[in-house]
Amino acid sequence: MNDGDQPRVIVVGGSMGGLTAALVLRDLGMRVDVVERSPELLDGKGAGIVLQPDTVRWFREHGGTEAVEKVSTGSSRLRYIGADNEIVFDEPSTWRFTSWTTTYKALLADFGTDNYHLGEHVAGLDQDADGVTLRFVSGREERAELVVFADGISSTGRRRLLPEVVPQYSGYVGWRGTVPETEVSETTHALLSDALSYAIAPNTHICMYPIPGRDGGLAVGERDLNYVWYRNVPEGPELDELLTDKRGFPCPVSVHPGQVQDRYIDELKAAARELLPPAAAELVTRTAEPFIQPVLDIEVPRMAFGRVCLMGDGAFAARPHAAAGTAKAAADAWALADALQAADGDVVTALAKWEPGRLELGRSLLARVREMGRAYQVDNTADPADRSLRFGLYGPDQ
């Protein structure tokens, strides 16, 4: 890792939030290293992302190696589909979508790999007035003036700094998958290819939209159709069994593609035929390897700890209903850069001023997505015309 006179930053976590933080802090003249515990470059396993302004601000302001249009595809309608594929609600609504992997690769290409270190698992930390010492499972130690934990929902930083904070299960899981748009029927393609689409059934709903294809294709005919189907599963043995992979390992955050037990995939596809409109059911039944993510809430009382901070899902993890997780991580990073610049690089002062606004945003987002989940999954009161159900980090359509 580099030497030099500029303030040194270590970003723990090499996903999109961590890379955004690394890029904007490097732009301030800081020496930035990213440490990622995975031994290999990351892969979003086919997950789709709704692009919000903060998510793509780096590309818009810096051009990057890829313009926004070269990492995303779009749609022009918001559409709700009824039980027999009839359109029950439709209005103009422009959104852009990407795949997790496409945007990750573009950010990594901009940051480069010289200071992006794989297979580095942080075990603990200490700090004093001048800096932070990180301890790695390898026994190695590293020192920095600022440490940013952007290490996701299972954050090591959060566990060390706030051991009392644990994820809270929402009562439902998200089944996810993608299907090449060339593999669906003409009817399904016509309904879903140019829309952010929903279908609602009692105590369940599915959200669908186009994303770049697995090889990065963006043109119609080259993309994938992505979905998240939310299904209620009670906490306890039933959930634990569902989240046990084919190897017999518990997977509290995600059961990856290819590791979901076959019996659950069989049940999923049978339920899709029974509960979902034909277009939505076709996506689910044509998915080669669906995967599962339990929907969790995480709320922290603090994000700043002297010269250490938590950001993104390492601090607040919010249900996906507002499509704001990656946007929030990016917004945390940009706000951190602004605070450091305003404090003339005084890390402790900057973090103290940065924290209140980030806590307020995290709490506001959590409250909103909990209400959205209640309307869709519990109370069955979700109304397609209800603007409070719209995407947005700062509020509906914001």
C-alpha positions in Angstrom: 0.0 0.0 0.0 1.2 3.5 -0.8 3.4 5.9 1.0 3.4 9.7 0.9 2.6 12.9 2.8 -1.1 13.3 2.0 -3.6 12.1 4.6 -4.2 8.4 4.2 -7.7 6.9 4.0 -8.6 3.2 4.2 -12.0 2.3 2.9 -13.1 -1.1 4.2 -15.4 -2.7 1.6 -14.9 -2.6 -2.1 -18.5 -2.6 -3.4 -20.2 0.4 -5.0 -20.5 2.5 -1.9 -16.9 1.9 -1.0 -15.7 2.6 -4.5 -17.7 5.9 -4.6 -16.2 6.9 -1.3 -12.7 6.0 -2.6 -13.1 8.0 -5.8 -14.5 11.2 -4.2 -11.9 11.2 -1.4 -9.1 10.6 -3.8 -10.4 13.6 -5.7 -9.7 15.7 -2.5 -6.0 14.7 -2.7 -6.1 12.0 -0.1 -4.2 8.7 -0.5 -6.9 6.1 -0.6 -6.7 2.3 -0.3 -9.7 0.0 -0.5 -9.6 -3.3 1.3 -12.1 -5.9 0.2 -12.4 -9.2 2.1 -13.5 -11.2 -1.0 -10.5 -12.9 -2.6 -12.0 -12.3 -6.1 -13.5 -9.3 -7.8 -17.2 -8.9 -6.8 -20.2 -10.1 -8.7 -23.7 -8.9 -8.1 -25.2 -12.4 -9.0 -27.5 -10.8 -11.6 -29.1 -8.3 -9.2 -30.7 -5.2 -10.8 -30.4 -1.6 -9.5 -32.6 1.4 -10.1 -30.4 4.4 -10.8 -31.0 7.5 -8.8 -29.1 10.8 -9.1 -26.6 10.1 -6.3 -25.8 6.6 -7.6 -24.6 8.0 -10.9 -23.3 11.4 -9.8 -19.7 10.3 -10.2 -20.2 9.5 -13.8 -22.2 12.6 -14.5 -19.5 14.9 -12.9 -16.4 13.1 -14.0 -17.4 11.4 -17.3 -15.6 8.3 -16.0 -14.7 5.4 -18.2 -18.4 5.0 -19.0 -21.1 7.6 -19.4 -24.3 6.9 -17.5 -26.0 5.8 -20.7 -23.3 3.2 -21.2 -23.9 1.5 -17.9 -27.7 1.5 -17.9 -31.0 1.0 -19.8 -34.3 2.7 -19.3 -38.0 2.6 -19.3 -40.8 5.2 -19.9 -43.8 3.8 -18.0 -44.9 2.9 -14.5 -47.3 0.0 -14.8 -49.3 -2.3 -12.6 -50.5 -5.6 -14.1 -53.6 -7.4 -13.0 -54.3 -11.1 -12.5 -54.8 -11.9 -16.2 -52.1 -9.6 -17.6 -54.5 -6.7 -17.9 -53.0 -3.3 -17.3 -54.7 -1.9 -14.2 -52.5 1.3 -13.8 -50.2 3.0 -16.3 -48.6 6.4 -16.3 -45.5 8.1 -17.8 -42.5 7.5 -15.6 -38.9 7.6 -16.7 -36.3 5.6 -14.9 -32.9 4.1 -15.7 -31.7 0.7 -14.5 -28.5 -1.1 -14.4 -27.1 -4.4 -13.1 -25.0 -4.4 -9.9 -22.1 -5.9 -11.8 -22.1 -3.4 -14.7 -21.9 -0.3 -12.4 -19.4 -2.0 -10.1 -17.1 -2.7 -13.0 -17.4 0.9 -14.3 -16.5 2.4 -10.8 -13.6 0.0 -10.4 -12.3 0.8 -13.8 -12.2 4.5 -12.8 -10.5 3.8 -9.4 -8.1 1.2 -10.8 -6.7 -1.9 -9.1 -3.4 -0.6 -7.8 -4.9 0.5 -4.5 -7.8 -2.0 -4.5 -6.7 -4.9 -2.3 -8.6 -8.2 -2.4 -8.6 -10.9 0.3 -8.1 -8.4 3.1 -10.3 -9.1 6.0 -10.4 -6.6 8.8 -10.7 -8.2 12.3 -10.5 -5.2 14.6 -9.3 -1.6 15.2 -8.0 0.9 17.7 -7.6 4.6 17.4 -5.8 7.5 19.1 -5.7 11.2 18.6 -3.6 10.9 15.4 -5.0 8.0 13.6 -6.6 4.5 13.4 -4.9 1.1 13.4 -6.7 -1.7 11.6 -5.8 -5.3 12.4 -6.3 -7.9 9.7 -6.9 -11.6 10.1 -3.5 -12.2 8.5 -1.9 -10.5 11.5 -0.9 -7.5 9.5 -1.7 -4.0 10.7 -2.3 -0.8 8.7 -2.5 2.8 9.9 -4.6 5.7 8.5 -5.9 9.1 9.4 -9.4 8.2 8.4 -11.1 4.8 8.1 -14.4 4.4 6.3 -16.4 1.2 6.8 -18.5 0.7 3.7 -18.6 -3.0 4.2 -22.3 -3.7 3.8 -25.1 -5.3 5.8 -22.7 -7.6 7.7 -20.3 -4.8 8.5 -17.3 -5.7 10.6 -17.0 -2.0 11.6 -20.6 -1.9 12.9 -20.1 -5.1 14.9 -16.9 -3.8 16.5 -18.2 -0.3 17.2 -21.9 -1.0 17.9 -22.1 -4.6 19.0 -25.6 -4.1 20.3 -27.0 -3.3 16.9 -28.3 -6.3 15.1 -30.3 -6.7 11.9 -34.1 -6.9 12.4 -36.0 -9.3 10.1 -39.0 -7.7 8.3 -41.1 -10.8 8.0 -40.5 -11.4 4.3 -37.8 -12.3 1.9 -37.0 -11.2 -1.6 -36.7 -13.8 -4.3 -34.6 -12.4 -7.1 -33.7 -13.5 -10.7 -33.1 -12.4 -14.2 -34.2 -13.8 -17.6 -32.8 -12.8 -21.0 -35.6 -10.8 -22.7 -35.3 -13.0 -25.8 -36.4 -16.0 -23.8 -39.9 -14.6 -22.8 -43.1 -14.6 -24.9 -44.0 -11.6 -27.0 -46.9 -10.8 -24.7 -44.6 -10.7 -21.6 -42.0 -8.7 -23.5 -44.6 -6.1 -24.6 -45.8 -5.7 -21.0 -42.4 -5.5 -19.3 -39.7 -4.3 -21.7 -40.4 -0.5 -21.4 -41.8 -0.3 -17.9 -41.2 -0.4 -14.2 -43.8 -3.0 -13.5 -45.6 -4.3 -10.4 -48.1 -7.0 -9.7 -49.9 -7.3 -6.4 -51.6 -10.3 -4.7 -52.7 -10.8 -1.1 -49.7 -10.3 1.2 -47.2 -10.3 -1.7 -45.9 -8.2 -4.6 -43.4 -8.4 -7.4 -41.4 -5.6 -9.0 -39.9 -6.0 -12.5 -37.8 -4.0 -14.9 -35.2 -4.3 -17.7 -31.4 -4.2 -16.9 -28.3 -4.6 -18.9 -27.7 -8.1 -20.2 -25.1 -10.4 -18.7 -22.6 -9.4 -21.3 -23.5 -5.7 -20.7 -25.9 -5.4 -23.7 -28.1 -2.4 -23.5 -30.2 -2.5 -26.7 -33.6 -4.1 -26.8 -33.1 -7.7 -27.4 -29.8 -7.7 -25.5 -31.0 -7.0 -22.0 -32.3 -9.1 -19.1 -35.6 -8.7 -17.3 -35.0 -8.5 -13.6 -37.5 -9.0 -10.7 -37.8 -9.0 -6.9 -40.7 -11.1 -5.6 -41.5 -10.4 -1.9 -42.9 -13.3 0.0 -43.8 -13.5 3.7 -42.0 -16.1 5.7 -42.3 -16.2 9.5 -39.2 -15.8 11.5 -38.0 -19.0 13.2 -37.4 -22.6 12.0 -39.2 -22.0 8.6 -37.0 -19.1 7.7 -33.8 -20.8 9.0 -34.6 -23.8 6.8 -35.2 -21.7 3.8 -31.9 -19.8 4.3 -29.9 -23.0 4.5 -28.0 -23.6 1.3 -27.4 -26.8 -0.6 -24.1 -27.3 1.4 -26.0 -27.2 4.7 -24.6 -23.7 5.6 -26.9 -21.0 7.1 -27.0 -17.9 4.9 -28.4 -15.1 6.9 -27.9 -12.4 4.3 -28.3 -14.1 0.9 -28.6 -17.6 -0.5 -26.7 -17.3 -3.8 -27.7 -18.5 -7.2 -27.1 -22.2 -7.6 -27.2 -22.7 -3.8 -31.0 -22.5 -3.1 -32.4 -25.9 -2.2 -34.2 -27.4 -5.2 -37.4 -28.1 -3.3 -37.8 -24.4 -2.6 -37.3 -23.5 -6.2 -39.9 -26.0 -7.2 -42.3 -24.5 -4.7 -41.5 -20.9 -5.9 -42.4 -21.7 -9.5 -45.6 -23.5 -8.5 -46.6 -20.5 -6.4 -45.8 -18.1 -9.2 -48.2 -19.9 -11.5 -50.9 -19.8 -8.9 -50.5 -16.3 -7.5 -48.9 -14.0 -10.2 -50.1 -12.7 -13.5 -48.9 -14.8 -16.4 -46.2 -12.3 -17.4 -44.7 -12.2 -13.9 -45.1 -15.9 -13.5 -43.2 -16.5 -16.7 -40.2 -14.5 -15.4 -40.1 -16.6 -12.3 -40.6 -19.9 -13.9 -38.0 -19.2 -16.6 -35.3 -18.2 -14.1 -32.5 -20.7 -14.2 -31.1 -19.9 -10.7 -33.2 -17.7 -8.5 -31.7 -16.5 -5.2 -33.0 -15.3 -1.9 -32.3 -12.3 0.2 -34.1 -11.9 3.6 -35.4 -8.3 3.9 -33.7 -6.7 6.9 -33.8 -3.4 8.7 -30.6 -2.0 10.4 -30.7 1.3 12.3 -27.7 2.7 14.1 -27.6 5.5 16.8 -24.2 6.7 15.5 -22.1 6.8 12.3 -19.1 8.8 13.4 -16.5 7.6 16.0 -13.6 10.0 16.1 -11.6 9.2 12.9 -13.8 6.2 11.9 -17.2 6.3 10.2 -19.9 3.9 9.0 -21.7 4.5 5.7 -24.1 2.9 3.4 -25.5 -0.5 4.5 -22.8 -0.6 7.1 -24.9 1.9 9.0 -28.5 1.9 7.9 -29.9 -1.0 5.8 -33.3 -0.1 4.4 -35.8 -2.4 2.6 -35.5 -2.2 -1.2 -39.0 -0.7 -1.7 -37.6 2.8 -2.3 -34.8 1.5 -4.5 -32.5 3.7 -2.5 -29.8 1.5 -1.0 -27.0 2.2 -3.5 -28.1 5.9 -3.7 -27.8 6.3 0.0 -24.3 4.8 0.1 -23.2 7.2 -2.6 -24.9 10.2 -1.0 -23.1 9.3 2.3 -19.8 9.4 0.4 -20.4 12.7 -1.4 -21.5 14.3 1.9 -18.4 13.0 3.6 -16.2 14.6 0.9 -18.0 17.9 1.3 -17.6 17.8 5.1 -13.9 17.1 4.8 -13.4 19.9 2.4 -15.3 22.3 4.6 -13.2 21.3 7.6 -10.0 21.8 5.6 -9.2 18.1 6.1 -9.8 18.0 9.9 -11.2 14.5 10.1 -12.7 14.6 13.6 -14.4 17.9 13.0 -15.6 16.8 9.6 -17.1 13.5 10.8 -18.9 15.3 13.7 -20.5 17.7 11.3 -21.3 15.0 8.7 -23.1 12.6 11.1 -26.3 14.4 12.0 -27.6 14.8 8.5 -26.7 11.2 7.6 -28.6 9.9 10.7 -31.6 12.0 9.8 -31.7 10.6 6.2 -31.2 7.0 7.3 -34.0 7.2 9.9 -36.4 8.9 7.4 -35.7 6.3 4.7 -36.2 3.4 7.1 -39.5 4.8 8.3 -40.8 5.2 4.8 -39.8 1.8 3.5 -41.3 0.1 6.6 -44.6 1.8 5.7 -44.3 0.7 2.1 -43.7 -2.9 3.2 -46.7 -2.8 5.5 -49.0 -1.6 2.7 -47.8 -4.3 0.3 -47.1 -7.3 2.5 -49.3 -6.9 5.6 -52.3 -4.6 5.2 -53.0 -5.1 1.5 -53.6 -1.4 1.1 -51.1 -0.6 -1.6 -52.8 1.6 -4.2 -51.0 2.0 -7.6 -52.0 5.7 -7.6 -50.5 6.3 -4.1 -47.4 8.5 -4.7 -46.0 7.5 -1.3 -45.1 4.1 -2.9 -42.8 5.7 -5.5 -39.0 5.2 -5.6 -36.7 7.9 -4.2 -33.9 8.4 -1.6 -35.2 11.6 -0.2 -38.9 11.0 -0.7 -41.3 9.7 -3.4 -39.8 10.6 -6.8 -37.0 12.5 -5.1 
